[in-house]
Amino acid sequence: MITTVIPVYNGERYLPETIESILAQTRQPDRVIILDNCSTDGTRDVFEKYERPGFEWHQNETNLGQIGNLNKAHDYASETDYLHVLTDDDPVTPDFMEKMIGVLKDAPPPSMAYSSFVVVDGEGKERGEEADFKCFFPIEPGKEGYEISKNTFLANQSELHTVLVPAVVYKTGRRPCRARFRPDLVQIGDCAFYADMGNDCQKIFEIPEVLCRYRRHEQSVTSENQFNIEHWALAELRVMMQVASYINEGALPRWLRRHRLLCYFAARSIVKVRSMKSVDESHAAEISRLTRAEVSWLHWALGKLAVIARDGL
């Protein structure tokens, strides 16, 4: 059985396109669950328009918040063989499910597969170089999916090169999903969640094709959280180090990875400080003060050199 769960809150605008993308699948899911988080708009009307055999409306008694609803969506893992959690505004291509199941069908559970993606704006237009978030994975149209090692996957996650919720299919073995989204990781919860999921998987597959369109709104989570230094900056280092601890490697590679990640954190923090200076100089200074306290002067200096080299200054 293949189950697609769509967690939604006030999804009236984009939900129709997302449901249409499911109906267009060359390999249809057997069960589609709209998991509504107490919407106050016409989300229920959208469901009723598309309602058919295999479609279910599940209404939360209270609003669980985005993180709570995502966790509840993953609770359906024990009721299905393959679980796809599809966010309500991120449509997938018609061959998404067929290609995902294709690489997972012979894998032992639990296993996972993920695809590359493109970032689009609120109108569905692809965002270019100005996008604040991009696909970190190869994009090679027509290339078949392949297995990647757990260490490679975890190394990517430790550098915050995360996979996306709508671009993942999880082969469950009809067992509960042990990974959980954490309420203290509002900004980078995906990295920690998929590191936990991947660490629990027997096999992980990457499909280097764009099979998902990830919608990045003007009022993104990033813009909402940039004045919360804990969410926007400091939590990154905690996640980096947590995920790095999962990687199976010797003492010297582990030591080198730790210091490389500290330099990477410094570089990311310096970029944040620069971008914030034009908005709120005092807040930029506070970001600098708090993030510098997390690393040595050498890590900060090397991170700064990396930013200068990247910018060609």
Secondary structure, DSSP 8 states (H G I E B T S, - for coil): -EEEEEEESS-TTTHHHHHHHHHT-SS--SEEEEEE----SSHHHHHHHH--TTEEEEE-SS--HHHHHHHHHHGGGGG-SEEEE--TT--B-TTHHHHHHHHHTTS-SSEEEEEEEEEE-TTS-B--TT-S----S---TT---EEE-HHHHHHHHHTT----GGGEEEE-TT--------TT-TTTHHHHHHHHHHHH-SEEEEEEEEEEEEE--SS-HHHHHTT-HIIIIIHHHHHHHHHHTTS---HHHHHHHHHHHHHHHHHHHHHHHHHHHTT-HHHHHHHHHHHHTTS-HHHHHHHHHHHHHHHT-
